[in-house]
Amino acid sequence: MVDRENNGLLPGAEPWSSEGGPLGAVCLHNFTAHAGVMRGIGERLVADGHTVNVPLLSGHGRTVHDIVPYRWDNFRQDAQEAYEWVRERCDTVVLIGSGCGGMCALSLAGSGIDLAGVAVVSTPTGPLDPDLVASVERIVESGREITTEEELPGASDINDPKGHNVPPDGTPARTFLSLAKAASELDIAAITAPLIGFYTRSDRTLLNAWTHAERLEREAKGPVELVELKNSGHIATVDYEGQLIEDTIVDFVKRIAG
C-alpha cells in the first residue's frame, strides 16, 4: 500500500538520518528495494551513539516503474552525497551497503575517499553471470522495460515472508544492465579499508554469489572477513539472518571505533 501522505512512498521506505557521535555510517539499500531494508542496521548504530544516514536511491520507494529512468550513475551520486553529509559531521566514516548499495560502497571505497571500513551484503564484486545479462539484453531488444520476478528475482528473493514490504513487481531492465556494466568495472584492488562481506550461496539474484565473496577476499588490499549466510535470499538484511548481519556489523563498527 502506497502512503499518499508521504510523497507516495511505501510505508517505511522513507530516507532518514540521525546526528550523533564522531563516527558515522552510510547505509545503502538494494536495487528495487528501499531505505527500510537498512533501517534495522541504522537504528542499532544510532543506539550506540553514532551518526547515521540512510538515503533512498533515485526512483526507489514507490514502484519499479519509477526507477526506469535512472541508471547506475544516479545511484552512485546518491551514495556520494550521503557520504559527504556524514563526512561533514564525523571524523570516521563506515560504508554499509546491500546489493546495488554495496556496489556503491565498494565504488566509493576504491575512489580514494577517507574511509575507516566497509560492510557489504549480497554485493557484486565483478562481472555478473553472462547468461543472465544476455537474457536481460534480449528482453530490452524485445521492447520490454520491466523483467518479471521469474526472469530476474529481485524483491521476491527473500525467504522470510515477513521480511519487508517491497512489492515483487519485477526489475527495470535497462537500469539492471547499467548496474551489470558498473559491476564489471569495480576496482576491488583499490580498496584498502577493512572489509566485511555477507553472502549466501542460495542467492537467486546474484548468481554464483560466493565467487563474488572470493573475489573480495582475493583482490582487496585491506583485511577481509567473509560471513556465509545459510538461510537467506538476496535481500538478506531483512531475511532470517538479518539479526546476525546486524550483530556482526555492530561489532565490526565497534572494533573500528576502538
N, C-alpha and C positions, 0 to 999 in steps of 0.2 A: 504494500500500500504506500503510495506517494504522500509525503507530508506537504500539503499545499500551502501551509503557513510557514514553511521553512524553505522558501525558494524552490519548491518542487522536489526537494531531496527525499530519498528514502529515510525512514526513521533510523537514527543512529549513524547516518552516513556523513554528517557534517564534520568539517575540519575543526580542530581545536588545538589550543596551546595553553601552557601554564608556565609562568616565570618562577623559578626557584633559585637553586644554588648555582655555583660557578661551573658545574658540569652539566652539559646539555646534550639532549638526544633528539635526532630527527627520525621519525617512524614513518616509513613509506609503504603504501599498500600495493596489493596485486593489481594487475591489469584486469579490468571489468569488475573489480570489487570496489571497496570504498574505505574511507578512513576508519570505519567501525571495526574492521578486522585487525587493526593495530592498536585499538584503544586499550585493550587489556594490558599490553606491554607498557604503553604510555602511562597509564594510571599507576602501575606498580612503580615506575621510575619517579613519578611525581610524589608518591608516598614516601620515597626515600630522599626527597628534598631536591630533586634535580629539575632543571628546566627542560621542557619537552615541547616539540612542535610536531603535530600530526596533520600534514596537509591533505587536501583532496586533489588528486591529479586531474588535469584538464578533462572535462567532459564526463567525469565519473559521478556516481552517486544517484543517478536517475535511471535511464535505460541505456542499453548498448547502442541505440541509435544516436544518442547524444555524443558518443565517443567517436563516431565515424569520421568527423573532420580532422581529428587530432592524430599526431604521429609521435614517434619516439622523442624528437627534439622538443616537443611541448612538455612531455613528462620530465625529461632531463632538466629543462629550465625550471619547472616547478620545484624539483628537488634542490637545484642550486639556490633558488630563492629561500627555500625553507632552511637550508644550511646557513645562509647568510644571516637570517633572522636570529638563529641560535648563536652563531659566532659573535654577533654584536653584543650578546648578553653574557657570554660564557668564556672561560679560559680554556676549557676542554670540551671537545665535541665527539660524540659517537654517532655513527650512522647505522640505522637498523632498517632492513627492507625485506619484503617478501615478493617473490616473483619479479615482475617489472620494477617494483620498488627496490628490490635487491640489486637489479641491474643498474638502476640509478645510483645506488650506494656504491657499487663497485666502480662505476664510471667516474664518480666524484673522487673516490679514494685513489684512483690512478691518475688524477689530474694534478697532483702536487699540492692539494689544499692541506691546511693544518688540521690533522685528524688523529684521534687517540685510539680508535678501534672501529671495527665494522662487524655487524652480525647480519647474516643473510639466511633466508628461509626459501627453499624450493626455487632457487635462483639460477638462471642460465649463466654459464661462465665462458661460453664459446658457442660455436655454430649449433643450431638446433637440428633435430632429426631431418635429414634431407627429403625423405619421403613425405613427411608431414608438411614441410614447406612447399613442396611441389604440389601437393593436393590443395593447399590453400591458394596457390597461384592459379590453379585450374578453376577454382571457384570464382576468383576475380575475373579471369578471362571469360567466364560464362556470363558475366554481368551482375553477379550477386555481390552484395556488400557485407552480408552477415552469414557466418557459418552457423550450423546447428551445433548443439551440445554433443551430438553423436559424432560429428565430424571433428570437432576440436573442443574437448571438455574444458570449461573454464570455471564458472561459478558452481557448476554441479560436481566438480572434483573435490568433494569433501565427504568423509564417511559419516560424520555425526549430523543427523538431520536437523539438529537444533543449533548448528554451528553459526549461521548468520542469515541475514535476510536479503542477500543479493539474488535477484531473480535469475534463474538459469536460462537466459534468452539468447544464447549464442555469443559469438565473438566478431567484432569488426575486422574483416579480412585484410583490408589494406593496412590498417593500423598494426595488425599482427605481423604482417610482412616487414613493416618498418622496424619492429622490435627484433625480428629474426636477423635482419641486416645488422642492427646495432649489437646484437649478441655476438655475432661473428667478428666484430671489431673491438671487443673489450680487450684492454691491455692488462691482464691479471698480473703480469710480471712487474708492472709499475707500482704495485701496491706494497707498501712496506709496513703499514699499521697492522696490529694484531687482528686476526680474523677468526670468527666462529661461524660455521655453516651447518644448517639443519636440512637433511634430505631424506626422502622416503623412496624406496625402490619401487613402490607401487604407484608412483605419481603418473596419472593418466594424461596430464597436460604437458609436463616436461618429461618427454620420453627419455629413457636411459639416464634417469636423473643422477645416479651415483657416478656416472662418468664426469658430470659437471662438478661434483664434490671432489673427485680425484684430481681434476684439473686445477681446482682452487688450491689443493694441498701441494700439488707438484710445481705450480708456476708462481704463486705469490711469494714475495721475498720476506715477508714478516712471518711470525709464528701463526700456525693454522690449527684450529681444533675442529673436528667434524663430529656431528651427532647424528646417528642414524635413527630415524623415526620408524616405528614398526606398525602403526595403525592409523596413519593419516593420509589424506589426499593432498592435492597441490596447495590448497589454502589452509595450510597446517596450523596457523596461529589460532584458528577458531575451530579446530578439529579436536579429536580425542586427546591429542598430546599437546594441546595449547598450553596447559598448565606447566608441563615440562619445559616448553620453549620459554615461557615467561620466567620461570625459576632460574633457568640456565643463563638467560640474558641478564637478569638482575644480578646474578653472581658475577658474570663477565664484567659488567659495568662497575661493580664494587671493587673488583681487582684493579681495574683501570684507575678508579678514583683513589685507591690506596697507593 
